């Protein structure tokens, strides 16, 4: 699969907002107006653009997830929950 395109972001955004609101999937805090945010790939694979693997995240949290075990566990758990729910 290709990297996340603007078209895929446009398709994913309403789904992600419905599920989480405008909150970071990694720290669960609101993404405030003007804060940098990313479309995070929860399994760290930028080519895996399934909706189960995507979430909005503070840019800082998305970068921090690389070395933060707790965030990685949260991300993997979220993917698992979504897959089981048929997301």
ZIWO-V161922 format. One record per backbone hydrogen bond with DSSP energy under -0.5 kcal/mol. NH is the residue of the N-H (numbers start at 1). CO is the residue of the C=O. E is the energy in kcal/mol with one decimal. If there is no record, write none. Layout:
{{NH	CO	E} {NH	CO	E}}
This chain:
{{4	46	-0.5} {9	5	-2.4} {10	6	-2.4} {11	7	-1.9} {12	8	-2.6} {13	9	-2.5} {14	10	-0.6} {15	11	-0.6} {16	12	-2.6} {17	13	-2.7} {18	14	-1.9} {19	15	-1.7} {20	16	-2.7} {21	17	-2.1} {23	21	-1.1} {24	29	-2.8} {25	56	-2.6} {28	24	-1.5} {31	22	-3.0} {32	30	-0.8} {35	32	-2.3} {38	57	-3.2} {40	38	-1.0} {40	55	-3.2} {42	40	-0.8} {42	53	-3.0} {44	41	-2.1} {46	44	-0.8} {48	45	-1.9} {49	47	-1.2} {53	50	-1.6} {54	51	-1.3} {55	40	-1.3} {57	38	-2.2} {59	36	-2.0} {62	58	-2.6} {63	59	-2.2} {64	60	-2.5} {65	61	-2.1} {66	63	-1.2} {67	64	-1.6} {68	64	-0.8} {69	67	-0.8} {72	68	-2.1} {73	69	-2.6} {74	70	-2.3} {75	71	-2.6} {76	72	-2.6} {77	73	-2.6} {78	74	-2.3} {79	75	-2.2} {80	76	-2.3} {81	77	-2.6} {82	78	-2.4} {83	79	-2.6} {84	80	-2.5} {85	81	-1.8} {86	82	-0.5} {86	83	-1.0} {87	82	-2.9}}
